[in-house]
Amino acid sequence: MRGNPDLDDTIKRLQAFEAAGADVLMAPGLPDLATVRTVCAALSRPFSFMAGIKGRSFSTAELAHAGVKRISLATSLYRAAMSGLVNAAREVKEQGTFGYVEATMATPEFDSFMRGPLP
């Protein structure tokens, strides 16, 4: 985030936050799982991975195996929803079709989802 891709600097800063009493640590934009694993091993407090960066998102199982204790979705769900909206609007405007409707949740399914736990 600071424009400094130096892993040693990242770890030094995270350890400084840890020493200052931070309960959870985060370094957005780590490039790969090996780096995530290295960062997690260097810390004694939980590390939170920020999902949602293209090319730098991994499965929950991969992240857990690397030592991640928490996952932040940041704005990824919002961006996914807005991408669906824009793609549907483009389809109607540019093609005059409504194919997007076939991939949407029916209202009763959506209502059920909003009322209870995930299926």
Phi, psi and chi 1 to 4 in degrees:
 res  aa     phi    psi   chi1   chi2   chi3   chi4
   1 MET       -  -29.7  -64.1  -70.4  -71.9      -
   2 ARG   -86.5   -2.0  -66.1 -178.0   56.3 -111.9
   3 GLY    82.3   15.4      -      -      -      -
   4 ASN  -119.1  102.4 -176.8   -3.6      -      -
   5 PRO   -80.7   11.1   29.8  -34.7      -      -
   6 ASP   -72.4  113.7 -176.3  -71.0      -      -
   7 LEU   -64.2  -40.0 -178.4   57.1      -      -
   8 ASP   -60.4  -39.6  -69.8  -26.0      -      -
   9 ASP   -65.1  -42.1 -179.0   65.2      -      -
  10 THR   -59.9  -48.1  -61.7      -      -      -
  11 ILE   -64.1  -41.4  -69.1  171.5      -      -
  12 LYS   -58.8  -44.1  179.1 -178.5  169.2 -174.5
  13 ARG   -67.4  -42.1  -71.5  173.9  177.7  -77.6
  14 LEU   -62.9  -41.4  -71.5  168.9      -      -
  15 GLN   -65.4  -33.2  -71.3  171.6  -24.9      -
  16 ALA   -66.7  -42.0      -      -      -      -
  17 PHE   -64.1  -39.6  -78.3  113.5      -      -
  18 GLU   -61.3  -47.3 -175.7  174.9   45.5      -
  19 ALA   -63.1  -29.2      -      -      -      -
  20 ALA   -79.7   -6.4      -      -      -      -
  21 GLY   108.2    8.9      -      -      -      -
  22 ALA   -60.0  134.5      -      -      -      -
  23 ASP   -79.4  -33.4  -68.0  -34.0      -      -
  24 VAL  -136.7  142.4  178.4      -      -      -
  25 LEU  -117.6  148.9  -57.6  156.3      -      -
  26 MET  -147.3  140.2  179.0 -177.0  -87.6      -
  27 ALA  -137.1   88.7      -      -      -      -
  28 PRO   -60.3  142.8  -21.5   32.9      -      -
  29 GLY    89.6   16.3      -      -      -      -
  30 LEU   -59.4  136.7  -64.1  179.1      -      -
  31 PRO   -76.6  -24.8   28.1  -35.3      -      -
  32 ASP  -159.4  171.3   52.5   49.7      -      -
  33 LEU   -66.5  -32.7  -75.3  169.6      -      -
  34 ALA   -61.8  -41.0      -      -      -      -
  35 THR   -67.6  -41.6  -56.4      -      -      -
  36 VAL   -58.9  -46.0  172.9      -      -      -
  37 ARG   -60.0  -44.4 -165.3  173.1  -61.6  109.0
  38 THR   -61.6  -45.1  -60.8      -      -      -
  39 VAL   -63.4  -47.0  167.4      -      -      -
  40 CYS   -61.0  -39.6  -70.6      -      -      -
  41 ALA   -67.1  -23.2      -      -      -      -
  42 ALA   -87.0   -4.1      -      -      -      -
  43 LEU  -118.9  152.9  -55.9  171.3      -      -
  44 SER  -105.0  -14.5   61.7      -      -      -
  45 ARG   -97.3  162.3  -60.0  -95.2  173.3  100.8
  46 PRO   -61.2  141.7  -20.7   30.8      -      -
  47 PHE  -106.3  132.6 -178.1   76.7      -      -
  48 SER  -107.4  123.5 -179.5      -      -      -
  49 PHE   -92.8  134.9 -177.0   84.1      -      -
  50 MET   -94.6  108.9 -172.3  177.3   78.7      -
  51 ALA   -80.3  157.6      -      -      -      -
  52 GLY   113.6    2.6      -      -      -      -
  53 ILE   -96.1  122.2  -62.4  174.3      -      -
  54 LYS   -53.2  131.3  -72.5 -177.3 -179.0 -176.2
  55 GLY    78.2   -2.1      -      -      -      -
  56 ARG  -133.0   34.9  -64.8 -177.8 -176.3 -168.7
  57 SER  -121.2  139.9  -68.6      -      -      -
  58 PHE  -131.0  167.0  -47.4   99.9      -      -
  59 SER   -70.1  159.5   72.2      -      -      -
  60 THR   -61.2  -37.4   56.7      -      -      -
  61 ALA   -64.7  -43.5      -      -      -      -
  62 GLU   -62.4  -42.5  -70.3  171.4  -40.9      -
  63 LEU   -67.1  -41.7  -69.2  169.1      -      -
  64 ALA   -62.0  -42.9      -      -      -      -
  65 HIS   -62.9  -31.0 -175.1   57.3      -      -
  66 ALA   -78.9  -11.8      -      -      -      -
  67 GLY   110.0    2.5      -      -      -      -
  68 VAL   -68.9  135.0  170.1      -      -      -
  69 LYS  -103.2  -23.4  -59.5  -62.8 -178.9 -163.6
  70 ARG  -142.6  153.1  -60.8  178.7 -176.3  179.9
  71 ILE  -128.5  127.9  -61.0  170.8      -      -
  72 SER   -99.3  132.7  167.8      -      -      -
  73 LEU   -89.2   -9.0  -60.8  177.7      -      -
  74 ALA    46.3 -129.6      -      -      -      -
  75 THR   -97.2   12.7   61.4      -      -      -
  76 SER   -63.0  -38.8   64.1      -      -      -
  77 LEU   -68.8  -39.8  -66.0  179.0      -      -
  78 TYR   -61.4  -45.6  169.2   78.2      -      -
  79 ARG   -65.3  -35.2  -71.7 -176.5  -68.7  117.7
  80 ALA   -64.4  -43.8      -      -      -      -
  81 ALA   -64.1  -46.0      -      -      -      -
  82 MET   -67.3  -32.8  -67.3  -58.6  100.5      -
  83 SER   -63.8  -42.0  -66.2      -      -      -
  84 GLY   -61.8  -42.3      -      -      -      -
  85 LEU   -61.3  -48.8  172.0   78.3      -      -
  86 VAL   -64.8  -42.7  168.3      -      -      -
  87 ASN   -63.2  -40.3  -70.4  -24.1      -      -
  88 ALA   -65.5  -44.3      -      -      -      -
  89 ALA   -62.6  -40.6      -      -      -      -
  90 ARG   -62.8  -41.7  -78.9 -176.5 -179.6  148.6
  91 GLU   -59.6  -46.9  178.0 -171.4   -9.6      -
  92 VAL   -63.7  -46.3  172.4      -      -      -
  93 LYS   -67.5  -47.3 -179.6 -179.2  178.2 -174.3
  94 GLU   -87.9  -30.9  -64.9  169.3    6.4      -
  95 GLN  -113.0  -17.4  -60.0  170.0   21.0      -
  96 GLY    70.6   22.5      -      -      -      -
  97 THR  -117.2  169.4   60.3      -      -      -
  98 PHE  -128.9   36.0  -56.1   94.1      -      -
  99 GLY   -61.5  -25.7      -      -      -      -
 100 TYR   -57.9  -26.9   69.2   89.2      -      -
 101 VAL   -59.8  -32.8  171.8      -      -      -
 102 GLU   -66.0  -21.9  -60.5  -53.9  -42.5      -
 103 ALA  -100.2    3.2      -      -      -      -
 104 THR   -93.4  157.4   60.8      -      -      -
 105 MET   -72.5  142.7  -85.6 -174.7  170.2      -
 106 ALA   -70.9  152.5      -      -      -      -
 107 THR   -55.9  -45.1  -60.4      -      -      -
 108 PRO   -61.9  -37.1  -24.9   34.7      -      -
 109 GLU   -66.0  -42.8 -179.0 -177.2    3.9      -
 110 PHE   -63.2  -44.9 -175.8   73.8      -      -
 111 ASP   -60.4  -42.1  -71.4  -13.5      -      -
 112 SER   -63.6  -41.8  174.2      -      -      -
 113 PHE   -60.6  -42.1  175.0   80.0      -      -
 114 MET   -71.6  -23.1  -64.6  -56.9  -73.4      -
 115 ARG   -89.7  -25.8  -80.5 -165.8  -77.3  -86.3
 116 GLY  -135.8 -173.1      -      -      -      -
 117 PRO   -69.9  161.2   23.2  -30.1      -      -
 118 LEU   -58.7  143.5  -65.5  173.2      -      -
 119 PRO   -66.4      -    3.7   -2.9      -      -
